Amino acid sequence: MAFENLSERLQKALKNLTGKGKISEADINQASREIRLALLEADVNFKVVKDFIKQIKKEALGKEVQESLNPGQQVIKIVDEQLTKMMGEEAVKLNKAPHIPTIIMMVGLQGTGKTTTVGKLANYLIKNEKARPLLIAGDIYRPAAIDQLRQIGQQLNVPVYSEDNKDVAQIVEHGLNQAKEDKNDYVIIDTAGRLEIDEALMDELKRITEVAHPDNTLLVVDAMTGQAATQVAEGFNKDLDLTGIVLTKLDGDTRGGAALSVRAVTGLPIIFTGQGEKLDALESFHPDRMASRILGMGDMLTLIEKAQQDYDAKEAEKMAQKMRENTFDFNDFIDQMDQVQKMGPLDQIIKMIPGMANNPALKNIQIPDKQIAHMKAIVYSMTEAEREDPDMLNPSRRRRIAAGSGVPVVEVNRMIKQFKQSKEMMQKMTSGNMKGLGNLPGMNTPMGKMAMRSMSKKFKKNKRKRMKKIKRFHS
């Protein structure tokens, strides 16, 4: 993730405060210096850093310590709140037109991943809103861009409108007529980019805007460009009425300053972030959750939403019932592994668990396909009775299973242990009692405890809204 170095530096700066019963002004000043250096190294805008440190000092020295927090935790809470504020406080959604189609125009420089992001956004709308989008190929200068968009359309089974025409505004106009005729509820316009902002590019984008009257004009920005991303955003916003930003390549080896600076400098909200090349690698941007990730407090709410999105509702209820009745078996375990694989890379999922984001033992952890195949072979070497009743697996049965699956007995024993741990964790989560997660790795760290406290509040607050959304999505 883009914030790995920043995250480690900030946590180190705050770690020295968490065990103290009382914090002096000198402690606050020392932590502030380290935080300032960490942010500047992450390429966060200098003025933004200056205001950020000033606010932290003011809050930390002037605030009464809450009864539930020690002074060190209070400072972490302040840093968390200020990071969230810097990035925009609340998630911002796309503007929705009062009639169909809702029109989204994507703009940006070359090399930011704009065309791929058009496909990711289409996929996001299909998955989350059951939308029927139309994509318009408006980058006429790069034939590869049109071909790429057509390939994306084929993958998603989404129509792509293109013409052999040098007038982009006319192509867009004809594409919109097609969308109205076909009753598409979204139109996403891919536009040309340049290596840098120039007059010809802006004139073309203005002409497209006059024809399309987009409800959303989203600037696609490469997170790896750091602070330069804010300058690009200001340049585009001067001539176009931008409504938001999509930050791409957030999974790259980058300093991450763009995400922290761009809202504070331009006032434009980050609406989505892209992490990875796959078409499902687009997430809504939640400033509070991103702040939690940066501080090593994880992001359990996003993890839960991912699970709900990628897991069939009936299957989820069936699994929850099995947990309540304590009938979760090895057949279910294999199903769970398949579901986790759908949610994305394991190292990204683990980082969403409080206290585990920068655990050295878990850094860059991956479960190779070969290992998953071994685990499945072990289960398939069991009898049906053994799969349904793991307590039957005595040493002699384990030796037989090892021989049948072609793995050492120690690997069978390890897999059975993983099964029991998985079952225990899921029972705690299914019970709905957040305190039941306290024994998980990372939960007993200061960051983990604060994350659990924060998550419990958010979880209760949003439960009714979330359940309505899930029912609507699966209806």
N, C-alpha and C positions, 0 to 999 in steps of 0.2 A: 504494500500500500504506500501511497505517496507520503504519508506522514510518519513513516516508521522511525526515521532519525529524530524528527521533531518530537514524536511521542516519547521516545526513550529519554531525550534531554529534559523534557518537561517533567516527566515522572521522577527523574533523578533529582531535579531541583526541588520538587515538592516532598519527596520521600523523607528528607531530613526534618521536615516539620511535623510529620504525622505522629511521631512518638512523644512529642513534647507536651508537657502539661501546661506550659505557658510560653507564649511566643513574644519575643521582644521586637522593637522597631528594627534593630540590627538584623534579626532573623528575616524579617520581611524584606529589608533592603537587599540582603544577600540573595534570597530567592528571586527577587525581582530582577536583579542583575543577570542571573542565570537564565531566567525566562526570556529577558530581552535578547540575550545572545542567541538563544535557541530559535526565536522567531525571526531574527535578522538573518541567521544562517539558512533558514527555510525560505528566504527571499520574500518575506512579508514586507509590505510597504512601510518605510521608515516612520512616516507620520502616524500610520495605523498602530504601529508598535508603541510609539511614544504615548498616544492616547490610551492604549490598552494598559500599559504599565502604570500610568497615572491613576487610572480608575481602580486597578487592583489595590494599589497602596491606599487610596482613599477609603475603599470598602473594608480592607483588612484591618486598618488602624482605627476605623471609626465605628465598627459594627460590634454589637454585643454578641457573645458566643451563644449559639443555641444550645439548649440543654442536651439535645440528642447528639451533638457533635463536640469533639475536642477541638482546641484551637487550630491544630494542624489540618483537621478535616474541614474546618470552617474556611480556611484559605483555599483548599482544593475546591470547595463548593463555589467560592467566589470566582476562581479561575475558570471553572466550568461554565458558570453563568455569563462571564464576560466573553469567553470564546463563542458561546452560543449567540450572544448579542452581536458580536463582530460579524458573524456569518448570516445574521438575519432573523434570529429568534424562532420564527415559525416557518414550516414548509409552505411553499407557494405553488398553487396548482395552475394548470393551463387555463387561459380564458376560454370560456365556452360560448359559442355563438347562440343567439336566441333561435336560430333556424339552421338547418343543415345546408351546406357543410360548414364545419368549423375549419378555418383555413390557417395553416401553420407554414410560415416561410422560414427556412433555415439559411443562415448566412454565416460567413467566416472566411478566414484565409485558407490557402492551400495547405494540405498536410495535417489538418486538425482532426480528420476522421469524419467529415461532414456527411458524406454519402452513406457511410456505414451507420452513422447516427440516425439518418432518415429511416433506415431499415429497422434499427433498434426501437425507435419511437413508434413506428407502425406496429411492431411486434408487441410493445408495451400496451398500446391502445387496444389491440386485439385481445390480449390476455386479461387486461383489467377492466375494459369497458365493452367487450364483445363488439368492438368497432368494425366498420367496413371501410377502411381507408383507400384512397387513390393516391399514388405517388406521381408527381410530375417531374420529368427529367429536364431541369432548366440549366444544366451545365453543358452548353453546346460546344465549348472550346476543347473539352477533353472527351474524346469518343469513349475512352475507357470508363469514364464516369457513368455514361448512359448504359453501357454494357453491364457495369457493376450493379446499377440500380435495377436493370432487368433481371439479373441473376437473383438479386435479393427478393424481387417481386415473385419470382418462381418459387423460391424457398418458402416464402410466407403465403403463397397463393393469393397475392395481392396484385391488382392491376397497376401497370405503369404506363403513363401517357407520355409519348415522345413524338417529335416530328423532325423531318429533315428541313429545318427552317432556321434562318439566321436571326430572326426577330424573336427574342426570348419572351417579351411581353405578349406577343401574339400566341406563342406556344402555351403560355400560362392561361391566357383567356380561353383558348380552345379546350384546354384541359379542365378548366372549371365548368365549362358548358357540359363536358362529358360527365363530370362528377354529379352535376345537377340532374342530368338525364338518367344516370344510373342510381341516383339517390345514395351516393356515398356520404357517410356522416362526417368524415374527415378528409381533408386534402393536405398533403405534405409536399411542399415545393422545395426541391433541391436546386440550389443556385451555384453559379460559378464562383470560384475563389481566385485570389491573386497571391503572389508571394508577399505583397504588402498592400496597404490601402492606397488606392489611386482614384483619380476623378472618373475614369471610364467605368470602373467597378461600381462606384457609388451611383453614377447616372443610371446604369442598368438596373440596379436594385431599386432605385426610386421609381423607375418606369414599371417594374413588376409590382411594386407597392400600389401605384395608382390604379393598376388593372385589378389586382387581387383583393385589395383592402384587407390584409391578413388580420385575423383576431390575435395571432401570436407571431411575433418576429423574434426568433431565438438565435442568439449568437453562439456558435460552437467554438469553444476555446480549448486549446491544448494545455493541460495542467503542467506539462513539462517545460513550458516557456516561463514559468514562474511569474515574477512581477511584470514582465512584458505583457502578460495576458490582460492586465488592467489597462494598459495603454491602448491595446487593440480594442478593448471594450469601449473605452472613451471615444476612440476614433470612429467606430461604427455608430455609436449612440448619438454622436453630433449630427449625423446626416439621416439616420433612420430612427424611427420610434421603437427602439428595442423594448421587448416586454420581459425578457429573461435570458438566462445563460445556461448552456449545457457544457459542463466541464468534462472533457474526455481524457483518457490515458491516466486516470487517477491511480491505476495499479502500477504505473511505471516507476522507474528508479528516479524519482524526482523530489524536489524539496517541498513541494506542496503549498508554497506561498500564495498561489493564485486563488485557491479556495478561501483562504483567510482574508485576502486583501480585496478581492474584486467587489464584494457587496459594500464594504466600508468605503471604498474609493468612488465607485460609480453609482451606488444606490440601487443597482440592478440585482434582482434575486437570482440565485442559482436554483434552477428548477429540477434539473436532472444531472446525474453523474454517470459517466461510462467507465467501466472497469473490465477490460478484456475485449477480445475481438468478436466473440459470439453474439448473435442477435438478441439473446436474452440478457446481455450484460449491460442493462440500463436500470438505474434506481432513481426513485424520487429522492430529492435532497432534503434531509431533515437536519437543520443546524444543531439542535440539541443532541441528536444521536451521533453526529459527526464529532461534536465536542467530547462526548463520552468516549468514543473510539480513540481520539487523540490522547486522552488522559488515561487510557488503559482500563476504562470502566466498562468496556464491551458495548454491545448493542443488541440486547436480548429481544427488544421489540421488533427490530427488523428481522432477526432470526425467526421469531415466531410467525411474522407475516409471510416470510419466505416459505416456511413449512406449510402454512395455510394455503398459500397460492399454488404450490407445486404438489399438494397432496389432495386427493379426492376427498370431499367432505364426508361421504358415506364410509369410506375406508378409515378416515380419521376417527369417526365416532365408534366404528367397530373395534379399532385398536384401543381406544380409550376404555371401552367396555371390557375388553380383555384384561387391561391393566387393573381395572377396579375389581374384577373377579379373579385376578392372579392366574390367568390362563394363557398369558403371553408365552409362546413357544419358539422353537428354532425356525419354523416356517415363517413366523411373523418377523423374526430377526433378519432373515434374508430380505423380506419385503422392505423392512426399514432401511437396510443398506442401499437398496435400489433407490429409495426415495431420497436419501441423503446425497447420493451421487447426482440426482437431478437438481439439487439445490445449488450446486456449484463446487468449486475447489475446497477441499477440506481445510486448508490453511486459512482461507478467508472466513469460513464458518466458525472455526475455533477462535479467531480474533474477535468475534462478536460476543464471546462468553466473558463476563466480567473477570478481570484479573489475569486473563490468559493471553492478552494481546501481545505482550512482549516476553512471554515465558521462553527462555533460551532453549529449553528442551523441546518446545513445540514449534519453534521457528521453521517456516518453510516445510512443515510436515505434510506429507502426501501418503495416501494409501495407493500403491501401485495396482494396476488392473490385475497383475499376476497374483498379488496377495488376496484380492477379493475373490478371484477364481479359486484359490486354495480354500478359502473359508466356505465357499459354496460347495466345493468338492467334499469337504468334511461333513457338512449337513446332509448332502445327498448320499453319503456313505452310511448314514444312520438308518435304522428301521423307522417306520412311521411311528411306532410306539415311543421310540427314543426321542424323536423330534418333538413329540407332544408332551413328553414327561422327562425333562433334563435330569431329574433326580435319579433316573435309572442308570446314568452313565458312570458305572464303577470302573476301576482300573482295567479289568479284562476287556470290557466293552470299548473303552478308549483305545486300547491297543489294536483291537479288531478294526475300529474306524480309521485309525492311522494307517494301517496296512491297506485298507480299501481305498483310501484317498491319496495314498502315495506321499504322505508327509510324516515327519517325526511325531512321536507321542507328545513331545513338549509343545508343538504347535497346536495340537488338539486341545491340550490343557489350557493354553493361552486363549484360544478362541472361546472355550467354555467360560473362562473367567471374564472375557469381554462381554459375553452374552449376559452374565449375571449383573455386571456393572451397568450395562445399558438398560436392563430391566429395572434395576433399582432407581436409576436416574429418571426414567420415564414414569415410574409410579409416583415419584415425588412431584414431577411436573403435572401429571394428570390429576393429582389430588387438589391442585389449585392453590396450594399453600406455598407461598414464595419462601417461607422459612425452611421448608424442606430441601431447598437447594443449597443451604448453607454449608454443607459438607463437600460440595463439589470443589475441584481444584480451582484456586484463584478467588473463591468467594470470601475467604477469611482474610484477604489482604485489605488494607484500608480502602483501595479503589473499589474492590469487589463489594465491600460492605456498603459503601456509598452508592454504588450502582444498584444494588438490590433495594436500598431504601427509595431511591429515585424511581426505579422501575416499578416497584409496587404501587407507588402513587399514580404513575402514568397508566399502568395496566388497569387499575380500578377505574380511573377517570374515563378511559377510552373503551372499556369493555363493551358497553351497550352499543356504541357507535360501530365498533369493530364487528360485532356479531351480526348487526344489520347488513353491513357491507358484505360479509362472507355469505350470508343467506341469499342476498341479491345476486352475487357473482355466480353462485352455484344453482340458482333457480332456472 
